[in-house]
Amino acid sequence: MSETLKTTYAEITTDCICEIYIESNGESMPSETCYGCYDESITDLHDNILSPWLNAIGAEWDSNIRIECSSMGWQGRAGATTVPARKIDEALAINGEYRLNFALEGNRLCAIRYSHDEPTGTGTFRFWLAPDDAE
């Protein structure tokens, strides 16, 4: 019998997504003030995606993680880098507005970035323990 893996998702966006609840009509609407939604999304990523993933692959927050993507930016360039696990979200950030969608399934982590130059998304960012940290 095969086991079905649960997929967990997290999103980081530079667009404020703070809402306020209107008690009189029971609806939520965008807030005129940001209450820290970006920081909350980083906490969600770390707690619900990165921590379980690091545990699944036997890594720590200081472990070096290899990131590769085959299509980034308006030119669709390939690229790779190695960063400490705690800096994964910073490594995918760009100078401008963007959205990062992360998915974790078992011990497989991937992400897609959307931005002005990537309106339909990048290729898939793939992550794994860098060879110098792998046992």
Sequence and secondary structure as in RCSB ss.txt:
>XXXX:A:sequence
MSETLKTTYAEITTDCICEIYIESNGESMPSETCYGCYDESITDLHDNILSPWLNAIGAEWDSNIRIECSSMGWQ
GRAGATTVPARKIDEALAINGEYRLNFALEGNRLCAIRYSHDEPTGTGTFRFWLAPDDAE
>XXXX:A:secstr
      EEEEEEESS   EEEETTTTEEEE SS  SHHHHHHHHHIIIIIHHHHHHHT  TTSEEEEEEEEETTT
TEEEEEEEEGGGHHHHH  SS EEEEEEEETTEEEEEEEETTBTT  S EEEEE TTT  
